[in-house]
Amino acid sequence: MLIFREIHGITSPLQPYTSYPYFIELEPNVVDLWWTVDETKQEITFELHIKTTGWIALGISPAGGMKGADIGLGWIDQSGQVHFQDRYAYNFSRPVIDDTTTDWFALQGHEENGWTAIQFKRFLDTCDSMDVPIKSGTNILIFAYGLQDPDMSQSDGLIYYHENRRGSRVIPLQSYGNPSSEEKFAHLKYIDFQFQDYIVPSTDTTYFCQIFKVPSNFSERRHAIAYKTIIDSNNRDLVHHVVLYECNPTTMFDDNNLPIGVCDEISESISACSANIATTWAVGGDDIVEFPDITGYPIGGDFEIKYYMFQAHYSNPKQIPNRRDSTGIRFYLGKERRQYDLGYLTLGTESSLNAIAIPPGVDRFIIDSYCPGETTKNFPQTGITMLVAFPHTHLQGLSLWTKIIRNQTAVDYLFNAESYDFNFQYQNMLPKPIQLYPGDELATRCIYSTKHKSEITLGGKRTKDEMCRHIFAYYPRMSDLYFCVTVNSLESWKKIMNSSESSLNVETLEQWLKELTWTSELVTQWQNFFHDASRLIVYGRTDNYKFLNQDKLPEYEDLKPLECKKSISNMGFRQNFSFIFFTFISFFTIIISSCY
């Protein structure tokens, strides 16, 4: 007998056919999706529920659009029989039936109460040129549905255009961290770090900060086993991201007058609380994140951190006045200590114009950073275990990844956000925990597109600026390494500017960058500059910054492309299924966007 637990955020009135580890609401009150991954068989099983009695479809897109999408489409006919088709979209026109091999297989389906539910499966990598592999990391799903079954009186069957009944979502299919319901933690004590009725200024961008002290009644160290991001539903459009920072252990404040205000206006008093991350949330992320059973975030008692800074980035492009907000972070405290303390490590670049400067009108611009073995030499000899990845760019970000380098050879991705969407910034649970050891080197790459922009994009805090950050949760926590980020060196900037000045201030560099006249030749030169520039590496913690000069990006042997190997079981699986296939005409249209 199957036992179904209550599923938070799912609206389909139909029970799924089985229990699934992953589920998500793709469109409120209309589209729900469940799935499970079988690593042994290297296959994925989906169950799609859509509020319609017509055809339903799910696709895997290689780049965020219909072009090149691998699509499974099905419906239930009047006799109750399930039909399913393997389709491929060459462009923004009629998808065709995959004439190489059939790789989407219906298992069962039915209609009930105005909903259609179909369970189906495919291999993660089908070795089919007309299919899109489902890789570890992020994947782009597209979905659509019609109001009627295909019209089989027409030649090959006719699927009527879905109009606006479609959508898309970037999802890490192999590493999605299902958000738990709040009821699971209702019996636990908690600590809130929360603003109180802050009036958000009527300006485009505001960073607001407040210092909090850990309550004195927690005399023993506890473990937060989950956290909730508290955001008023009316302010979802306003809150761009939030970060809870640890203040340096030696920092002291007047407990009766803790700093609060616009971050830049109180920057001197909060400087010791501006880099060491305790947790974070961004647009589209899950409100509740639960840590794995083996670890928890330490707080209270003998834990060295006594003060925290809560920071919120408000994006108010319409400059609406008098909006009040009480955003915050809530730590749910477990009743027992767990085995390991959780920590966070940030990789990437500084969020400044001397680290990020992207020409306008380019399809693909690459910014790399590299943390050498010197930065990881103090890792525990037994290593650290990476659990969660949080990739982070702003609107122009297309993808980002971090690779593990050993002996000048890339051995694996730490995480590959090959498809990145600003609107859905998840905490990605790694499919399998990954070990890092002393001396490991970490290469991070952010890829951007500015093809719709007419002016340069610079690194910075505003939504229209850019960032390149890859944040990881791990255990056991280290107290001396919170970040390893890079910035192009002063010497490299002076060289490309042909400047003989002994120093270079930010204002001069910004003016020079904004006055550049961009040509295709300069864009090529600019990409070469960002590849070849010497860099300054900044790592450590806010009270113990360490610096390394890097003359150039280290070279390493890259990962070899994975070869798809068809197994005997694959062949048998395909031979043992037969289905009725009908042709159809469908036009999928989607829009994908990104930011932090």
N, C-alpha and C positions, 0 to 999 in steps of 0.2 A: 504494500500500500504506500502510495506517495503522500508525504506530508508537506504541504505548501505553507511557507511562512508568509506573513504579510509583506508585500513588496512596496517599498517607499517610492512614490513618484510614478507608479504604473496605473493607468486608467482603464485598460481593457477589461471588460466584464468576463472575458473567457479565461478559464484556467489554462496555463501552458501545459503541454503534453508531458513534460518532465520537469525536474528541478534543474536550474541553471545557475552557474556561479556568477554570470554577468547579465545585467539587464539595464535598459535605459529607455526613457521616454523621448522619442525623436521629435514628436510634435504633440503638444499638450492636448489630451482628450481625443487624439486621432491616431497616432502611430506609436506603437511600442515594439521594442526588439529585445529578445533574449538570445544568448549564445553561450557556447562552451567550446573549448579547444582540447582536442585529444592529441597530446604531444607524441604519444607512441605511434598512432596512425597518421599523424601529421594532417589532421583534418579538422574542420570547424563546422559545427552544427548551429544553424540559426533557427529562430522561430519568430516570424513577423506577424503582428496583428495590426490591422488597419480598419478603421471605421468606414467600411464600404462593402458592397456586395458585388463590386466589379473586380477588375484585375488589380494586382498589387505587384510592386517590383522593388528590388534592392540591388544596388550596384556598388562595385569597388572602382574608384576613379584613381588614375595614376597621378593626376596633377590638379584636381579640384574642379574639373569640368566634365562635360559629357564626352568629349573627345577621348577615345581610347578606353572608355569605361567598359568593364566586364559586368554584365547585367543578368540577373535571374528574375524571371517574370512568371507569375502563376495566377490561377483563378480556380474557382469551384463551379462546375457546370450545374445545370438544373437537376441532374440525377445525383449530385453530391460527389462526383468524381473530381479529384484534384488533377490539374494540368500544370506543367512547369516547363519553361524554356530557357535555354542558355543563349544569351544574346551578346552582341558586341557593337559598340558605337564607333564608327570610323570618324565621325565629326558631329556637328549639330544638326543632323538629319536623321533619317530612319535607321535605327539599329537593325542589324541583320542577325539571322541565326548563325551561331558559331558553326562553321562547316569543317572545322578541324576535328575536335573531339567534343563530346558532351561532358561538361564538368560540374554542372549544377544538378542536383538530384533531389526531387521531392520525396519526402518520407510519409507525410500524412497532412491532411488539412480538412477544414470544414468551415461552414458559415453558420452564424448564430447571432440573433439579436442585432442584425445590421452590421456585424463585424465579419471580416475574413481572417482566418488564422491558417498559416501554412508553415510547416516545419520542413527544412531542407538543409542540405549539406554540400560541401565541396572540399577539395584538398587545399591546404594553405598555399602550396605552389603546385600548379597542375602541369607545368612544363608545356603549356599551350601558349602560342604567340598571341592568341586572341583573348587571353585571360590576364588578370592583374594579380601578381603574387601578394599574399597577405603576410607582410613582413613583421618582425618584431619591431616595436616602435609605434609610430602613429600611422593611421590609415584613414582615407577619405571615403565615407559612405555617402551615396546618393540614394534617394528613394522617391517613388512617385506612385500614383494610383488613379484608376479611372472609376467612373460611376457605373459602368456596364462591363459585362464580359465581352471578349472579342467577338466581332460580328463575323461568324464563319460562313455567311452567305457570300461574302466578298472573297475575291481571290486571295488565298493564303491567310485569310482572316484579317480583320481590320480592328486595330486598337485606336479608339478615339483619343484625340489630344487631351492631355491631363490639365492643361491651363495652369493655374497656380497651385495645383495639388501635387506639390513636389517639395523637396528640401535636401539639405546636405548636413553632414556633421563630421568633424574630425574626431576620431575615436582611436585610442590604443587598444585594438581588439585583443591583443595577447597580454595586456598589462593594465586593464581598466580597474581602478579601485572603486568598487561599488560603494556609494555613500550609505552609511548606516542610518537608520531612523533615530531621531532624537530620543524616542522612548527607551531605547536600549540603555541610555546613560542617565535616565531620569532619577535613579536611586543614588547617584554618586554626588559627592561634593564637587564644587567647581570654583575656579577663580576667573573673574572677568577683568579684562583690560578694555575699557569702553569709554568712548566720548559721551558727554551728556548734553544733548540738545545744542550741538555746535551749529552756528549760523554760517553756512558756506558762502564765501564771498562771491559776488557776481563777476568773477574773472574766469578766463579760459582754464587756467591750471592753478590749483592750490595744493600744497603739501602741508598738512597739519600734524603736529606732534604733541604728545603728552607723555610725561614721565610718571611711572607707577612704581610703588614699592610693594614687594611681596608681603601679604598679610602676616602679622606677627604670630597669629594663632596656629600656624603650621610649623610646629617645633621640630618635626622630623621630616627628613627628605621624603617626598612623595614622587610618584610617577604620573604624569598626564598620559592617559592611554588613548585620548582622542581630543580633537578640538573642533569648535564650531565657529564659523565666521558669522557674526551677527550683523545683518544688513537689513534695513527697513525696505520692504518690498517696493515702496514708492521711490526709493533712491537707487535702484539698481542701475539706472542710466548715469548716475552721478559718481559712484564709487568705482574707480579704475583699478586700484589695487590697494592692499594693506600689507604692512610688514610689522611684526613684533621683533624688536631688537633687544639683545642683551646689553646692558651697560657693563663696562669694565668692573671687575670685582673690587678694585680699590676706590672706585668712584663714590663720593659722598654728596648727598644733597640735604637741603633743609627740608625735612619731612613735612613741615607746615607750609611750605611754599615751593612745591615741586613744579618744575618748568612746564609750561603749556602755551601753545601759540603756533602761528605760522612758522614752519621749520626754519626758513632762512632768517627770520627775525630773532630766533633764539638759538641760532647755530652754535654760538660759543658755549652756551651752557649745556648743550646736548651732544657735543662733539665726541664724548666718550661712549655714546650710545648709537652710533650711526653706521656700523658695519657688520656687527656680529649677529647673524640672523637666528631667531628662535622659532619662527614659523612665518608663513606667508600665504596669501590668497590673491588671485587676480581674476579678471573678467571671465565668466563662464565656468570657473572652477566649482567643485562640489563644496557645499556649505559645511558639511561634516566630513572630517577625515579621521579614520581610525588607524592607529599604529599597529604593526604586527605584534603578536603576543609576546615575543621575546624581548621587546624593548619599549621604553617609554621616555617621554621628555622629563628630566629631573626638575624639581622645583621645591623650594622651602627647605627648612631644617639646615643641615650643614652644607647644602649646595652653595657654591661660592657666589652665584649671581643673586643680588638682592634687589636690584632695580632693573626695570624694563622701560623701553620707549615704544609706544604704539604710534605708528605713522600711517596716515591715509592719504592717498593721491586722489583728489577730486578733479574730474574732468567736466567742465561746465561750458561747453562751446557756445551755447545760446545765451550764456551770461545771465541766467535767471536769478533774481535776487531773493533773499529771505527764505532760502531752503534750509531746513533744520535737519541735522543728522546725528544719530547716536550709534554709529558703527563701532564694532568691537570684536575681540577674540575671547572665546571662553575655553579654558582648559578643564576637561573632565578628569578628575583624579581617581585613579584606581585604588582599590582597598588594600592591595598588596604591592610591594616593590617588585619590579620585573628584573630579569637577569642583567640587562645592559641599559646604560644611559644612551639616549639618542642625541646625535649631533647633526649639524648642517654644514655643508661645504659648497661655496660658490665659485664657479669657474667662468671664464669669458674675458670681457674687457671692462675697462672703466667706462662709465656712462658719461662721456665727455667728448667734445669736438676734436680733441687731439688723439682720440682712440677710434672714433667713428665719423667718417665724412663720406657720404655716398652720393655719387653724381646723379643728376636727374635723367629720366628717360632711358634707364637700362633695365633689361629683363632679368639680369642675374649679376649681382655683385657680391664678392666673397670677402669676409673679414675673419682672419684666423687669430687664435691665441694659443700659446703653448706653455705648459708648466713643466719644467725639467725635473729630473730626479732630485735635485738639491731641495726642491720645495716639499718633497714627500719623504725625505730621508728619516724623519722622526715619527713616521707611522709606527704603530706597534709591530713588533716582529711577527706576530701572528696575523697581522693584517687588519683591515677594517672591512665591514660588510655593507655594501651599498644596497639600499632598499627602494628608494623612491627618487624619481627624476622630475624636476619642474623646469621645463624650458621656457625662456622668457625673452621676447623681443616686442617691439611695438608694431605699428601698422604695416610697415614695409617688409616684415619678416616672412620669408617663405619656408625656411627649414633651418634646423640647427642640430648638431650632433657633437658628441665627445667620444673620442677613441682612446683606448688604453695602449700605450706604447711600451714595449719591453725589448731591450737589446736592439734598438733602432728598427723594431718591427711592430706594426699594428697587430694586436692579437684579438681584439674584439671591440665592438661598440660598448661604451658604458650606457649610452642611450642614444637612439637615432630618431629624432623628431623630424622625419623626412617630410611629413606633411604637417605644417604648423598653421594654426588658425587662432588669431588674437581673441576671437569670441569664445573659445573653448580652451582655457588654460588649465589643464588638469594636473593634479598630483599623480604622476604615472607610477604605479607599482611595477617594479621590474618583474618580468616573467619568472626569472630566477635571481636570487641574490647574487651579487658579483663581488669577489674579493679583490681588494687592492693591497699592495705590499710596499714596504720601504723601497724607494728608488723608482717606482713606477712613474711614467711620464704620461701627461694627459693633454691631448690635442683637441681643441674646441673650434668649431667652425659655425659661423652664422651666415646665411645666404639671404639676400634681400632683392626685391624688385621695386624699382621706382619708375616704371614705364609710364605711369599716369601722373608723374610729378614734373613740374617745370623748373624747380629750384632745388638746390642741394639739400640733403637731409643730414643733420648733424647729430652726434650723440648728445643726449640730455634727458631731462626729467619729463618734459611735456609729451603728451600722447603723439604729437606730430614729429617729435624727435625720435631717436632710436636708441635701443639698448641691445646688448648681447650678453645674456646671462644664462648659465645652466646651473641650477641649484639642486643639490642632492642631499637626501637624508640617509644617515648611516649609523652604525654602531661598531665598537664602543666609541663613545664621544671622546674627542681630543680637545684639550683646552688651549692649544697653541696654534691651531690652523683653522680659520673660518673661511678664508678666501684665498684665491690665487688668480689675479687678473692682470691684464697687460694694457699698455698704452704706447703709442708710437713715440719714440724718443725725441727730445728737443733737437738733437743733431739731425735726425732724418727730416724733420719739418723745415729746419733752416736750409738744408740742402735743396729740397724741392722748391722752396721759395727763393732760392738763390740769395739768401740773406747772410750778411756778414756781422749782424748784431750779436753781441755776446749773450743776450737774453732775448726771450720772446714771450710777450704777455698774451693772455687769452684773447683780449679785445683785438689786438693786431692780427692774430691768426684768424679769428672769426671774420673780420672785415675782408681779409685777403681771400678766404674761402668763398664768401658770398659774392665777390666781384669776379670770380672766374667765369670765363666764357667757354661753355662746354662744346667740344667737337668729338667726333668718334675717335680721333687720334688721341685727344686728351683723356677720354674715358679709358682707353687701352693703357695709356701711360699711368693713369691713376690706379688701375687694378694692379699693375706691376709694382707701383710704389707701395701699395699696401701688402703685397707679398714679400717684397725685399727689404722693407724698412726695418731698421734696428728698433728694438723695443725695450721698455722698462717693465720688469715684472714686479708686482707688488703683492706680497703674501703675508700671512700671519693673522694678527688680531689688532684691534684698534689701539691698544696700548703698547703694541710691540710690532710695528710695521717693519717688514724686511724688504730689501730691494735687491734685484739682480739685473744686470745688463745683459741683453740678448742681441748679439750682432745681427743674427738672421734667424729665420724659422728653421729649426732642425729638420733635416731630411730623414725620412724613414720609409721602409718598405710597407706599402699600403696593403690593406685587406684584399685578398683575391676574390673576384666575383664567385658567388656560390653557384655551382652547377646543379641544375635540377636533375634528379635521378628518378626515373619511373621504376617503382618496385613491382614485383609480381603481384602483391596484394592490390596495388592500384589497378592493374590490368583486370584482375579478377573482380574487383569492385565494379568496374565499368561494365564488364560482360554480364554481370548478374542483375543489372537493372535495365529495364526497358520502359520507355515512356512514350506517350503520344505527344508529338510536337506540332505546333501550329505557328505559322509566321504572323508577324504583326508589324504595325507601324506605330512608333512612339517617339515623342520629342521631349527629351529631358532637358531642362534648363536649370542651372544652379549658379549661385554666386558664393565664392569663398573669399574671406577677408582675414587680416591678422593684426595683432598689437599687444603691448604691455604698457 
